[in-house]
Amino acid sequence: MPLNFTPYCVFDFETGSRNPENTQVTQLAAIMLDPRTLKIKSGGEFNSEVRGFVDDEEAKAHDLAPLEDDALRITGKTREEIAAAPKLDIVWDQFTKWLKKFNKNNNIFTAPIPVGYNINGFDLPIINRLCKEYGNVSDKDGRPNIFNAVRKVDMMDDLWLWTESNPEVKSLSMDNVRQWLGYPEESTANAHDALQDVKDTGNLFIKFLKYHRSIAKEANFENAFAKSGMYI
């Protein structure tokens, strides 16, 4: 297997409700990591607030969920701030153009690899929805074309594999993970700001990927079943 030279894009949405199929995006942030050095690439930071429909009936008329007070409390955003932010179509255009700068062959197999926390259950469904809405799909099969078609990394899933037999880990919420792993106070204080969440997830990803790489050098899986037999 050749070394990976496809960049990692750690990204996060802040939203006004919990259902990814109809929630309103209120912030989008991302960082682009060099796959070998795991440092942020030049120009590799994106962050923007996003305008939403603050009127409930207007949101429903656009088949979107109204902004929920609990969601706004968690993200620390006000309806006035959301109403004054750049429109989603403008932010989305900026974001997709930013992503293309890091896609060396301009195809779905060299596009950045998406990384995040609970992206399989939340953020990637939003990505898929917005790609269809704004036409960011491949001509061949209609798949989203802004991220890598093969690879993706959800750190919640990765962390679960490391902790599923650890009774001391009661929850894999990002807030609990910050506390468990000893994140600095700044991270906790700014939690649920998309850029802070992206940086915190990025640090988590880098920490574990470095560890994966260190033990992968020592592990030898060739003929593993021939030597020890099957489990089932």
HULIN-V288121 format. One record per backbone hydrogen bond with DSSP energy under -1.0 kcal/mol. NH is the residue of the N-H (numbers start at 1). CO is the residue of the C=O. E is the energy in kcal/mol with one decimal. If there is no record, write none. Layout:
nh | co | e
NH | CO | E
NH | CO | E
//
This chain:
nh | co | e
8 | 33 | -2.0
9 | 113 | -3.0
10 | 31 | -2.2
11 | 115 | -2.2
12 | 29 | -2.2
14 | 27 | -2.4
16 | 24 | -2.2
22 | 19 | -1.5
23 | 19 | -1.7
26 | 14 | -3.2
27 | 14 | -1.6
28 | 48 | -2.5
29 | 12 | -2.1
30 | 46 | -2.8
31 | 10 | -2.3
32 | 44 | -2.4
33 | 8 | -3.5
34 | 39 | -3.0
38 | 34 | -2.1
41 | 32 | -2.9
44 | 41 | -2.5
46 | 30 | -3.1
48 | 28 | -2.1
50 | 26 | -2.4
51 | 86 | -3.4
59 | 55 | -2.2
60 | 56 | -2.3
61 | 57 | -2.0
63 | 60 | -1.9
64 | 59 | -2.6
65 | 22 | -2.8
68 | 16 | -2.7
72 | 68 | -2.1
73 | 69 | -2.3
74 | 70 | -2.1
75 | 71 | -2.3
76 | 72 | -1.6
77 | 72 | -1.1
82 | 78 | -2.2
83 | 79 | -2.3
84 | 80 | -1.1
91 | 87 | -2.2
92 | 88 | -3.2
93 | 89 | -1.8
94 | 90 | -2.1
95 | 91 | -2.7
96 | 92 | -2.7
97 | 93 | -1.9
98 | 94 | -2.1
99 | 95 | -2.4
100 | 96 | -1.9
101 | 97 | -1.0
102 | 99 | -1.8
103 | 100 | -1.7
110 | 107 | -1.0
113 | 7 | -2.8
115 | 9 | -2.7
116 | 153 | -1.8
122 | 118 | -1.3
124 | 119 | -2.8
126 | 122 | -1.3
127 | 123 | -2.4
128 | 124 | -2.9
129 | 125 | -2.0
130 | 126 | -2.7
131 | 127 | -2.6
132 | 128 | -1.9
133 | 129 | -2.1
134 | 130 | -2.6
136 | 131 | -2.1
137 | 135 | -1.5
138 | 143 | -3.0
142 | 138 | -1.7
145 | 136 | -1.9
148 | 112 | -2.6
149 | 108 | -3.0
153 | 114 | -2.6
155 | 116 | -2.9
158 | 154 | -2.0
159 | 155 | -2.7
160 | 156 | -1.8
161 | 157 | -1.6
162 | 158 | -1.1
163 | 159 | -1.2
164 | 160 | -1.7
166 | 163 | -2.4
169 | 166 | -1.4
177 | 173 | -2.5
178 | 174 | -2.4
179 | 175 | -1.5
180 | 176 | -2.9
181 | 177 | -2.6
183 | 178 | -2.8
187 | 184 | -1.1
188 | 184 | -1.2
189 | 185 | -2.8
190 | 186 | -1.8
193 | 190 | -1.5
197 | 193 | -2.8
198 | 194 | -2.4
199 | 195 | -2.2
200 | 196 | -2.6
201 | 197 | -2.7
202 | 198 | -2.8
203 | 199 | -2.4
204 | 200 | -2.0
205 | 201 | -2.9
206 | 202 | -2.7
207 | 203 | -2.4
208 | 204 | -2.2
209 | 205 | -2.9
210 | 206 | -2.5
211 | 207 | -1.5
212 | 208 | -3.1
213 | 209 | -2.7
214 | 210 | -1.9
215 | 211 | -2.1
216 | 212 | -2.3
217 | 213 | -1.1
219 | 215 | -1.5
224 | 221 | -2.1
227 | 223 | -1.6
228 | 224 | -1.8
229 | 225 | -2.0
//
